[in-house]
């Protein structure tokens, strides 16, 4: 990764306070309040650098990319109704990695597990409409 920058550090610090997997635009809107000179292009560029370096995770969706500051092994639930993304417990993700030689000779660096479906709110709405 390139040299240290205060703007990159501000982006990373803010992202690590979020658990809702924000888009670049959402991060920019929040950052712009305290860093009025930051541009949307700077946010995009630094998020790309951070994700390429493995410091954060880029979650590609149909609409826009979302970003996750938590790089510990865990899964994501993507709601097909409202588009929300929720972290899921990583225990079932870690089990094959920590298991009894299931990945002998391999060194996993990134584990991405995505589950798609309907969140409880969207499921309730669908049931009410029936």
Chimera marker file (.cmm) of the C-alpha trace (Angstrom):
<marker_set name="trace">
<marker id="1" x="0.000" y="0.000" z="0.000" r="1" g="1" b="0" radius="0.5"/>
<marker id="2" x="1.099" y="3.562" z="-0.541" r="1" g="1" b="0" radius="0.5"/>
<marker id="3" x="2.416" y="5.809" z="2.187" r="1" g="1" b="0" radius="0.5"/>
<marker id="4" x="0.325" y="6.893" z="5.173" r="1" g="1" b="0" radius="0.5"/>
<marker id="5" x="-2.301" y="9.584" z="4.697" r="1" g="1" b="0" radius="0.5"/>
<marker id="6" x="-4.564" y="11.277" z="7.240" r="1" g="1" b="0" radius="0.5"/>
<marker id="7" x="-7.505" y="10.998" z="4.881" r="1" g="1" b="0" radius="0.5"/>
<marker id="8" x="-7.007" y="7.242" z="4.473" r="1" g="1" b="0" radius="0.5"/>
<marker id="9" x="-6.732" y="6.857" z="8.240" r="1" g="1" b="0" radius="0.5"/>
<marker id="10" x="-9.950" y="8.864" z="8.717" r="1" g="1" b="0" radius="0.5"/>
<marker id="11" x="-11.773" y="6.664" z="6.195" r="1" g="1" b="0" radius="0.5"/>
<marker id="12" x="-10.533" y="3.473" z="7.843" r="1" g="1" b="0" radius="0.5"/>
<marker id="13" x="-11.330" y="4.708" z="11.356" r="1" g="1" b="0" radius="0.5"/>
<marker id="14" x="-14.869" y="5.650" z="10.353" r="1" g="1" b="0" radius="0.5"/>
<marker id="15" x="-15.458" y="2.369" z="8.504" r="1" g="1" b="0" radius="0.5"/>
<marker id="16" x="-14.372" y="0.379" z="11.557" r="1" g="1" b="0" radius="0.5"/>
<marker id="17" x="-17.121" y="2.077" z="13.611" r="1" g="1" b="0" radius="0.5"/>
<marker id="18" x="-19.804" y="0.898" z="11.159" r="1" g="1" b="0" radius="0.5"/>
<marker id="19" x="-21.402" y="-2.517" z="11.158" r="1" g="1" b="0" radius="0.5"/>
<marker id="20" x="-23.934" y="-1.706" z="8.435" r="1" g="1" b="0" radius="0.5"/>
<marker id="21" x="-21.483" y="-2.148" z="5.530" r="1" g="1" b="0" radius="0.5"/>
<marker id="22" x="-21.704" y="1.378" z="4.098" r="1" g="1" b="0" radius="0.5"/>
<marker id="23" x="-21.157" y="2.422" z="0.503" r="1" g="1" b="0" radius="0.5"/>
<marker id="24" x="-18.435" y="4.861" z="-0.512" r="1" g="1" b="0" radius="0.5"/>
<marker id="25" x="-21.088" y="7.568" z="-0.859" r="1" g="1" b="0" radius="0.5"/>
<marker id="26" x="-22.398" y="6.996" z="2.683" r="1" g="1" b="0" radius="0.5"/>
<marker id="27" x="-18.869" y="7.173" z="4.103" r="1" g="1" b="0" radius="0.5"/>
<marker id="28" x="-18.191" y="10.330" z="2.097" r="1" g="1" b="0" radius="0.5"/>
<marker id="29" x="-21.354" y="12.028" z="3.402" r="1" g="1" b="0" radius="0.5"/>
<marker id="30" x="-20.359" y="11.297" z="6.986" r="1" g="1" b="0" radius="0.5"/>
<marker id="31" x="-16.666" y="12.162" z="6.526" r="1" g="1" b="0" radius="0.5"/>
<marker id="32" x="-17.438" y="15.407" z="4.712" r="1" g="1" b="0" radius="0.5"/>
<marker id="33" x="-18.952" y="16.809" z="7.930" r="1" g="1" b="0" radius="0.5"/>
<marker id="34" x="-15.620" y="16.639" z="9.772" r="1" g="1" b="0" radius="0.5"/>
<marker id="35" x="-13.277" y="16.729" z="6.755" r="1" g="1" b="0" radius="0.5"/>
<marker id="36" x="-14.848" y="19.317" z="4.401" r="1" g="1" b="0" radius="0.5"/>
<marker id="37" x="-11.936" y="19.160" z="1.940" r="1" g="1" b="0" radius="0.5"/>
<marker id="38" x="-12.244" y="15.425" z="1.274" r="1" g="1" b="0" radius="0.5"/>
<marker id="39" x="-13.642" y="14.464" z="-2.122" r="1" g="1" b="0" radius="0.5"/>
<marker id="40" x="-15.750" y="11.489" z="-3.139" r="1" g="1" b="0" radius="0.5"/>
<marker id="41" x="-12.928" y="10.481" z="-5.487" r="1" g="1" b="0" radius="0.5"/>
<marker id="42" x="-10.498" y="10.396" z="-2.564" r="1" g="1" b="0" radius="0.5"/>
<marker id="43" x="-12.881" y="8.138" z="-0.631" r="1" g="1" b="0" radius="0.5"/>
<marker id="44" x="-13.257" y="5.769" z="-3.609" r="1" g="1" b="0" radius="0.5"/>
<marker id="45" x="-9.511" y="5.705" z="-4.268" r="1" g="1" b="0" radius="0.5"/>
<marker id="46" x="-8.618" y="4.976" z="-0.646" r="1" g="1" b="0" radius="0.5"/>
<marker id="47" x="-11.306" y="2.315" z="-0.244" r="1" g="1" b="0" radius="0.5"/>
<marker id="48" x="-9.864" y="0.599" z="-3.327" r="1" g="1" b="0" radius="0.5"/>
<marker id="49" x="-6.332" y="0.774" z="-1.912" r="1" g="1" b="0" radius="0.5"/>
<marker id="50" x="-7.467" y="-0.548" z="1.474" r="1" g="1" b="0" radius="0.5"/>
<marker id="51" x="-9.447" y="-3.417" z="-0.055" r="1" g="1" b="0" radius="0.5"/>
<marker id="52" x="-6.621" y="-4.386" z="-2.430" r="1" g="1" b="0" radius="0.5"/>
<marker id="53" x="-4.241" y="-4.463" z="0.566" r="1" g="1" b="0" radius="0.5"/>
<marker id="54" x="-6.664" y="-6.711" z="2.494" r="1" g="1" b="0" radius="0.5"/>
<marker id="55" x="-7.196" y="-4.152" z="5.247" r="1" g="1" b="0" radius="0.5"/>
<marker id="56" x="-10.955" y="-4.016" z="4.516" r="1" g="1" b="0" radius="0.5"/>
<marker id="57" x="-13.360" y="-6.144" z="2.492" r="1" g="1" b="0" radius="0.5"/>
<marker id="58" x="-15.271" y="-4.964" z="-0.561" r="1" g="1" b="0" radius="0.5"/>
<marker id="59" x="-18.729" y="-6.534" z="-0.828" r="1" g="1" b="0" radius="0.5"/>
<marker id="60" x="-20.000" y="-6.337" z="-4.392" r="1" g="1" b="0" radius="0.5"/>
<marker id="61" x="-23.774" y="-6.203" z="-4.823" r="1" g="1" b="0" radius="0.5"/>
<marker id="62" x="-26.072" y="-5.626" z="-7.783" r="1" g="1" b="0" radius="0.5"/>
<marker id="63" x="-26.426" y="-1.969" z="-6.884" r="1" g="1" b="0" radius="0.5"/>
<marker id="64" x="-23.192" y="-0.646" z="-5.374" r="1" g="1" b="0" radius="0.5"/>
<marker id="65" x="-20.129" y="-1.890" z="-3.572" r="1" g="1" b="0" radius="0.5"/>
<marker id="66" x="-20.306" y="-1.936" z="0.212" r="1" g="1" b="0" radius="0.5"/>
<marker id="67" x="-17.335" y="-2.042" z="2.570" r="1" g="1" b="0" radius="0.5"/>
<marker id="68" x="-16.584" y="-3.977" z="5.741" r="1" g="1" b="0" radius="0.5"/>
<marker id="69" x="-13.849" y="-2.995" z="8.193" r="1" g="1" b="0" radius="0.5"/>
<marker id="70" x="-14.049" y="-6.375" z="9.925" r="1" g="1" b="0" radius="0.5"/>
<marker id="71" x="-11.685" y="-8.774" z="8.141" r="1" g="1" b="0" radius="0.5"/>
<marker id="72" x="-12.013" y="-11.602" z="10.674" r="1" g="1" b="0" radius="0.5"/>
<marker id="73" x="-13.576" y="-14.732" z="9.123" r="1" g="1" b="0" radius="0.5"/>
<marker id="74" x="-17.344" y="-14.286" z="9.118" r="1" g="1" b="0" radius="0.5"/>
<marker id="75" x="-20.262" y="-14.658" z="6.747" r="1" g="1" b="0" radius="0.5"/>
<marker id="76" x="-22.677" y="-12.080" z="5.378" r="1" g="1" b="0" radius="0.5"/>
<marker id="77" x="-26.421" y="-12.297" z="4.912" r="1" g="1" b="0" radius="0.5"/>
<marker id="78" x="-27.636" y="-10.250" z="1.937" r="1" g="1" b="0" radius="0.5"/>
<marker id="79" x="-31.350" y="-9.434" z="2.005" r="1" g="1" b="0" radius="0.5"/>
<marker id="80" x="-32.855" y="-9.697" z="-1.470" r="1" g="1" b="0" radius="0.5"/>
<marker id="81" x="-35.792" y="-7.542" z="-0.329" r="1" g="1" b="0" radius="0.5"/>
<marker id="82" x="-34.340" y="-4.398" z="1.235" r="1" g="1" b="0" radius="0.5"/>
<marker id="83" x="-30.677" y="-4.791" z="0.275" r="1" g="1" b="0" radius="0.5"/>
<marker id="84" x="-29.357" y="-4.798" z="3.837" r="1" g="1" b="0" radius="0.5"/>
<marker id="85" x="-26.199" y="-6.722" z="4.709" r="1" g="1" b="0" radius="0.5"/>
<marker id="86" x="-25.744" y="-8.330" z="8.115" r="1" g="1" b="0" radius="0.5"/>
<marker id="87" x="-22.688" y="-9.983" z="9.662" r="1" g="1" b="0" radius="0.5"/>
<marker id="88" x="-23.190" y="-13.577" z="10.743" r="1" g="1" b="0" radius="0.5"/>
<marker id="89" x="-21.224" y="-15.438" z="13.398" r="1" g="1" b="0" radius="0.5"/>
<marker id="90" x="-17.985" y="-16.700" z="11.916" r="1" g="1" b="0" radius="0.5"/>
<marker id="91" x="-17.806" y="-19.992" z="13.814" r="1" g="1" b="0" radius="0.5"/>
<marker id="92" x="-19.048" y="-22.106" z="10.917" r="1" g="1" b="0" radius="0.5"/>
<marker id="93" x="-16.618" y="-20.286" z="8.623" r="1" g="1" b="0" radius="0.5"/>
<marker id="94" x="-13.618" y="-20.882" z="10.902" r="1" g="1" b="0" radius="0.5"/>
<marker id="95" x="-14.378" y="-24.556" z="11.557" r="1" g="1" b="0" radius="0.5"/>
<marker id="96" x="-13.062" y="-25.890" z="8.225" r="1" g="1" b="0" radius="0.5"/>
<marker id="97" x="-10.024" y="-23.616" z="8.560" r="1" g="1" b="0" radius="0.5"/>
<marker id="98" x="-9.206" y="-24.755" z="12.084" r="1" g="1" b="0" radius="0.5"/>
<marker id="99" x="-10.327" y="-28.355" z="11.564" r="1" g="1" b="0" radius="0.5"/>
<marker id="100" x="-8.323" y="-31.546" z="11.406" r="1" g="1" b="0" radius="0.5"/>
<marker id="101" x="-6.307" y="-31.035" z="8.263" r="1" g="1" b="0" radius="0.5"/>
<marker id="102" x="-9.191" y="-30.235" z="5.968" r="1" g="1" b="0" radius="0.5"/>
<marker id="103" x="-7.036" y="-27.622" z="4.287" r="1" g="1" b="0" radius="0.5"/>
<marker id="104" x="-3.645" y="-29.274" z="4.773" r="1" g="1" b="0" radius="0.5"/>
<marker id="105" x="-1.020" y="-27.512" z="2.726" r="1" g="1" b="0" radius="0.5"/>
<marker id="106" x="-3.163" y="-24.436" z="2.112" r="1" g="1" b="0" radius="0.5"/>
<marker id="107" x="-2.903" y="-21.028" z="3.707" r="1" g="1" b="0" radius="0.5"/>
<marker id="108" x="-6.297" y="-19.317" z="3.540" r="1" g="1" b="0" radius="0.5"/>
<marker id="109" x="-6.000" y="-15.547" z="3.440" r="1" g="1" b="0" radius="0.5"/>
<marker id="110" x="-9.553" y="-14.522" z="2.679" r="1" g="1" b="0" radius="0.5"/>
<marker id="111" x="-12.780" y="-16.351" z="3.374" r="1" g="1" b="0" radius="0.5"/>
<marker id="112" x="-15.994" y="-14.969" z="1.895" r="1" g="1" b="0" radius="0.5"/>
<marker id="113" x="-19.292" y="-16.662" z="2.641" r="1" g="1" b="0" radius="0.5"/>
<marker id="114" x="-22.456" y="-15.010" z="1.346" r="1" g="1" b="0" radius="0.5"/>
<marker id="115" x="-25.983" y="-16.097" z="2.130" r="1" g="1" b="0" radius="0.5"/>
<marker id="116" x="-28.849" y="-14.516" z="0.212" r="1" g="1" b="0" radius="0.5"/>
<marker id="117" x="-32.497" y="-14.474" z="1.219" r="1" g="1" b="0" radius="0.5"/>
<marker id="118" x="-34.978" y="-12.324" z="3.119" r="1" g="1" b="0" radius="0.5"/>
<marker id="119" x="-34.342" y="-10.592" z="6.438" r="1" g="1" b="0" radius="0.5"/>
<marker id="120" x="-36.998" y="-10.933" z="9.176" r="1" g="1" b="0" radius="0.5"/>
<marker id="121" x="-38.517" y="-7.521" z="8.343" r="1" g="1" b="0" radius="0.5"/>
<marker id="122" x="-38.897" y="-8.291" z="4.634" r="1" g="1" b="0" radius="0.5"/>
<marker id="123" x="-40.199" y="-11.770" z="5.384" r="1" g="1" b="0" radius="0.5"/>
<marker id="124" x="-42.866" y="-10.295" z="7.701" r="1" g="1" b="0" radius="0.5"/>
<marker id="125" x="-43.863" y="-7.729" z="5.058" r="1" g="1" b="0" radius="0.5"/>
<marker id="126" x="-44.212" y="-10.483" z="2.483" r="1" g="1" b="0" radius="0.5"/>
<marker id="127" x="-46.398" y="-12.553" z="4.839" r="1" g="1" b="0" radius="0.5"/>
<marker id="128" x="-48.601" y="-9.514" z="5.585" r="1" g="1" b="0" radius="0.5"/>
<marker id="129" x="-49.129" y="-8.922" z="1.856" r="1" g="1" b="0" radius="0.5"/>
<marker id="130" x="-50.429" y="-12.467" z="1.337" r="1" g="1" b="0" radius="0.5"/>
<link id1="1" id2="2" r="1" g="1" b="0" radius="0.2"/>
<link id1="2" id2="3" r="1" g="1" b="0" radius="0.2"/>
<link id1="3" id2="4" r="1" g="1" b="0" radius="0.2"/>
<link id1="4" id2="5" r="1" g="1" b="0" radius="0.2"/>
<link id1="5" id2="6" r="1" g="1" b="0" radius="0.2"/>
<link id1="6" id2="7" r="1" g="1" b="0" radius="0.2"/>
<link id1="7" id2="8" r="1" g="1" b="0" radius="0.2"/>
<link id1="8" id2="9" r="1" g="1" b="0" radius="0.2"/>
<link id1="9" id2="10" r="1" g="1" b="0" radius="0.2"/>
<link id1="10" id2="11" r="1" g="1" b="0" radius="0.2"/>
<link id1="11" id2="12" r="1" g="1" b="0" radius="0.2"/>
<link id1="12" id2="13" r="1" g="1" b="0" radius="0.2"/>
<link id1="13" id2="14" r="1" g="1" b="0" radius="0.2"/>
<link id1="14" id2="15" r="1" g="1" b="0" radius="0.2"/>
<link id1="15" id2="16" r="1" g="1" b="0" radius="0.2"/>
<link id1="16" id2="17" r="1" g="1" b="0" radius="0.2"/>
<link id1="17" id2="18" r="1" g="1" b="0" radius="0.2"/>
<link id1="18" id2="19" r="1" g="1" b="0" radius="0.2"/>
<link id1="19" id2="20" r="1" g="1" b="0" radius="0.2"/>
<link id1="20" id2="21" r="1" g="1" b="0" radius="0.2"/>
<link id1="21" id2="22" r="1" g="1" b="0" radius="0.2"/>
<link id1="22" id2="23" r="1" g="1" b="0" radius="0.2"/>
<link id1="23" id2="24" r="1" g="1" b="0" radius="0.2"/>
<link id1="24" id2="25" r="1" g="1" b="0" radius="0.2"/>
<link id1="25" id2="26" r="1" g="1" b="0" radius="0.2"/>
<link id1="26" id2="27" r="1" g="1" b="0" radius="0.2"/>
<link id1="27" id2="28" r="1" g="1" b="0" radius="0.2"/>
<link id1="28" id2="29" r="1" g="1" b="0" radius="0.2"/>
<link id1="29" id2="30" r="1" g="1" b="0" radius="0.2"/>
<link id1="30" id2="31" r="1" g="1" b="0" radius="0.2"/>
<link id1="31" id2="32" r="1" g="1" b="0" radius="0.2"/>
<link id1="32" id2="33" r="1" g="1" b="0" radius="0.2"/>
<link id1="33" id2="34" r="1" g="1" b="0" radius="0.2"/>
<link id1="34" id2="35" r="1" g="1" b="0" radius="0.2"/>
<link id1="35" id2="36" r="1" g="1" b="0" radius="0.2"/>
<link id1="36" id2="37" r="1" g="1" b="0" radius="0.2"/>
<link id1="37" id2="38" r="1" g="1" b="0" radius="0.2"/>
<link id1="38" id2="39" r="1" g="1" b="0" radius="0.2"/>
<link id1="39" id2="40" r="1" g="1" b="0" radius="0.2"/>
<link id1="40" id2="41" r="1" g="1" b="0" radius="0.2"/>
<link id1="41" id2="42" r="1" g="1" b="0" radius="0.2"/>
<link id1="42" id2="43" r="1" g="1" b="0" radius="0.2"/>
<link id1="43" id2="44" r="1" g="1" b="0" radius="0.2"/>
<link id1="44" id2="45" r="1" g="1" b="0" radius="0.2"/>
<link id1="45" id2="46" r="1" g="1" b="0" radius="0.2"/>
<link id1="46" id2="47" r="1" g="1" b="0" radius="0.2"/>
<link id1="47" id2="48" r="1" g="1" b="0" radius="0.2"/>
<link id1="48" id2="49" r="1" g="1" b="0" radius="0.2"/>
<link id1="49" id2="50" r="1" g="1" b="0" radius="0.2"/>
<link id1="50" id2="51" r="1" g="1" b="0" radius="0.2"/>
<link id1="51" id2="52" r="1" g="1" b="0" radius="0.2"/>
<link id1="52" id2="53" r="1" g="1" b="0" radius="0.2"/>
<link id1="53" id2="54" r="1" g="1" b="0" radius="0.2"/>
<link id1="54" id2="55" r="1" g="1" b="0" radius="0.2"/>
<link id1="55" id2="56" r="1" g="1" b="0" radius="0.2"/>
<link id1="56" id2="57" r="1" g="1" b="0" radius="0.2"/>
<link id1="57" id2="58" r="1" g="1" b="0" radius="0.2"/>
<link id1="58" id2="59" r="1" g="1" b="0" radius="0.2"/>
<link id1="59" id2="60" r="1" g="1" b="0" radius="0.2"/>
<link id1="60" id2="61" r="1" g="1" b="0" radius="0.2"/>
<link id1="61" id2="62" r="1" g="1" b="0" radius="0.2"/>
<link id1="62" id2="63" r="1" g="1" b="0" radius="0.2"/>
<link id1="63" id2="64" r="1" g="1" b="0" radius="0.2"/>
<link id1="64" id2="65" r="1" g="1" b="0" radius="0.2"/>
<link id1="65" id2="66" r="1" g="1" b="0" radius="0.2"/>
<link id1="66" id2="67" r="1" g="1" b="0" radius="0.2"/>
<link id1="67" id2="68" r="1" g="1" b="0" radius="0.2"/>
<link id1="68" id2="69" r="1" g="1" b="0" radius="0.2"/>
<link id1="69" id2="70" r="1" g="1" b="0" radius="0.2"/>
<link id1="70" id2="71" r="1" g="1" b="0" radius="0.2"/>
<link id1="71" id2="72" r="1" g="1" b="0" radius="0.2"/>
<link id1="72" id2="73" r="1" g="1" b="0" radius="0.2"/>
<link id1="73" id2="74" r="1" g="1" b="0" radius="0.2"/>
<link id1="74" id2="75" r="1" g="1" b="0" radius="0.2"/>
<link id1="75" id2="76" r="1" g="1" b="0" radius="0.2"/>
<link id1="76" id2="77" r="1" g="1" b="0" radius="0.2"/>
<link id1="77" id2="78" r="1" g="1" b="0" radius="0.2"/>
<link id1="78" id2="79" r="1" g="1" b="0" radius="0.2"/>
<link id1="79" id2="80" r="1" g="1" b="0" radius="0.2"/>
<link id1="80" id2="81" r="1" g="1" b="0" radius="0.2"/>
<link id1="81" id2="82" r="1" g="1" b="0" radius="0.2"/>
<link id1="82" id2="83" r="1" g="1" b="0" radius="0.2"/>
<link id1="83" id2="84" r="1" g="1" b="0" radius="0.2"/>
<link id1="84" id2="85" r="1" g="1" b="0" radius="0.2"/>
<link id1="85" id2="86" r="1" g="1" b="0" radius="0.2"/>
<link id1="86" id2="87" r="1" g="1" b="0" radius="0.2"/>
<link id1="87" id2="88" r="1" g="1" b="0" radius="0.2"/>
<link id1="88" id2="89" r="1" g="1" b="0" radius="0.2"/>
<link id1="89" id2="90" r="1" g="1" b="0" radius="0.2"/>
<link id1="90" id2="91" r="1" g="1" b="0" radius="0.2"/>
<link id1="91" id2="92" r="1" g="1" b="0" radius="0.2"/>
<link id1="92" id2="93" r="1" g="1" b="0" radius="0.2"/>
<link id1="93" id2="94" r="1" g="1" b="0" radius="0.2"/>
<link id1="94" id2="95" r="1" g="1" b="0" radius="0.2"/>
<link id1="95" id2="96" r="1" g="1" b="0" radius="0.2"/>
<link id1="96" id2="97" r="1" g="1" b="0" radius="0.2"/>
<link id1="97" id2="98" r="1" g="1" b="0" radius="0.2"/>
<link id1="98" id2="99" r="1" g="1" b="0" radius="0.2"/>
<link id1="99" id2="100" r="1" g="1" b="0" radius="0.2"/>
<link id1="100" id2="101" r="1" g="1" b="0" radius="0.2"/>
<link id1="101" id2="102" r="1" g="1" b="0" radius="0.2"/>
<link id1="102" id2="103" r="1" g="1" b="0" radius="0.2"/>
<link id1="103" id2="104" r="1" g="1" b="0" radius="0.2"/>
<link id1="104" id2="105" r="1" g="1" b="0" radius="0.2"/>
<link id1="105" id2="106" r="1" g="1" b="0" radius="0.2"/>
<link id1="106" id2="107" r="1" g="1" b="0" radius="0.2"/>
<link id1="107" id2="108" r="1" g="1" b="0" radius="0.2"/>
<link id1="108" id2="109" r="1" g="1" b="0" radius="0.2"/>
<link id1="109" id2="110" r="1" g="1" b="0" radius="0.2"/>
<link id1="110" id2="111" r="1" g="1" b="0" radius="0.2"/>
<link id1="111" id2="112" r="1" g="1" b="0" radius="0.2"/>
<link id1="112" id2="113" r="1" g="1" b="0" radius="0.2"/>
<link id1="113" id2="114" r="1" g="1" b="0" radius="0.2"/>
<link id1="114" id2="115" r="1" g="1" b="0" radius="0.2"/>
<link id1="115" id2="116" r="1" g="1" b="0" radius="0.2"/>
<link id1="116" id2="117" r="1" g="1" b="0" radius="0.2"/>
<link id1="117" id2="118" r="1" g="1" b="0" radius="0.2"/>
<link id1="118" id2="119" r="1" g="1" b="0" radius="0.2"/>
<link id1="119" id2="120" r="1" g="1" b="0" radius="0.2"/>
<link id1="120" id2="121" r="1" g="1" b="0" radius="0.2"/>
<link id1="121" id2="122" r="1" g="1" b="0" radius="0.2"/>
<link id1="122" id2="123" r="1" g="1" b="0" radius="0.2"/>
<link id1="123" id2="124" r="1" g="1" b="0" radius="0.2"/>
<link id1="124" id2="125" r="1" g="1" b="0" radius="0.2"/>
<link id1="125" id2="126" r="1" g="1" b="0" radius="0.2"/>
<link id1="126" id2="127" r="1" g="1" b="0" radius="0.2"/>
<link id1="127" id2="128" r="1" g="1" b="0" radius="0.2"/>
<link id1="128" id2="129" r="1" g="1" b="0" radius="0.2"/>
<link id1="129" id2="130" r="1" g="1" b="0" radius="0.2"/>
</marker_set>
